[in-house]
């Protein structure tokens, strides 16, 4: 009897109802709301403060660098934490408060600049904002693997993708909505250097982020460590410290996130130059381009939310790696198609394909990885896996400005084309993954 018990020391975690899965991931809506405001507006804010387009990617480097440092540390610490709030929820709260403060301060950088240029204050706040988002984000990934049985991992990460999409749509569209539907000023000179519609969007984002994370904290309980050991897979031997699936996902992640980083950094100047004929960040046309990019980013995030709940069904039919490869290929072709359009409103079409890729990027790699991670070390493994996101962004940040200047003749639309090629290479790489079966 003792031998039998040792051979099978674990039992399956109980399946959760859909709304339990929803509540435990609801904070991601607010996190992505703030992240969308950052992605859609940071480039134009920095350019308004005086950043050169060739140096934009260098300012954006603070985001992946802080993520690479913060997420493994937070993951390790949350694995070791247990208090009245649990092991992950204390980090949700800490990150929420810090991110909310950064969101309020970011558009007010000119008013904080007594001795330092607003551009550098803006860059510093971008770093603080991203570090704070990472404090909250990593434990949310780990919580899904903590709470759900393996059979629900794809569902859990797909629900996160749905909520990410909802938050990102509203966050991306809000400056445009406030400026065009509610008559709030879009003039870059009427309120310091940042238009009122952008400033108020950041204020509202702080409120949404904090509120949504509080919802998760108060509606979701956590398993204590001893229960996690009983319901998780047995610890892997030391020689399998890095799961093989994680190693094979690194190349896929590199190409995917190199592409995404380039898209986030250069879409605003690319759209402004190609469709609005300006490179002046203080011109009304440039601000109109920035507001339209917010709408475009909202489209791809909205599509990711719509596609999210179909991912478990598609993955069950075709396998997770095939699903991910198809989605990345669609995203790559969509980025390349920026070249063929002459009307900025038609860019909604490629944004649909990018949304399909984004939905898969947010769910499939984590679903493939989660079942291979020891439950007692879920946080630190998820944190380490985050390096597959941050390293390609750092590489892109260091090189893309130089590529733009010396190879692309200062035409940022070619950076979007480069992103499309990179994402397509990610699709090809995904086909070489040997995932655990059954799906």
Secondary structure, DSSP 4 states (H G I P E B T S, - for coil): -HHHHHHT---PPPPPPHHHHHHHHTHHHHHHHHHHHHHHHHHHHHHHTT--GGGHHHHHHHHHHHHHHHHHHHHHHHHH--BTTBSSHHHHHHHHHHHHHHHHHHTTGGGG-SSS-HHHHHHHHHHHHHHHHHHHHHHHHHHHHHHS-GGGHHHHHHHHHHHHHHHHHHHHHHHHHHHHTS-----TTSSTTS-HHHHHHHHHHHHHHHHHHHHHHHH-----HHHHHHHSPPPPPGGGSS-HHHHHHHHHHHHHHHHHHHHHHHHHHHHHHHHH----TTSHHHHHHHHHHHHHHHHHHHHHHHHHHHHHHHHHHH-HHHHHHHHHHHHHHHHHGGGG--SGGGGHHHHHHHHHHHHHHHHHHHHHHHTTS-GGGHHHHHHHHTHHHHHHHHHHHHHHHHHHHHTSTT-THHHHHHHHHHHHHHHHHHTT----S--
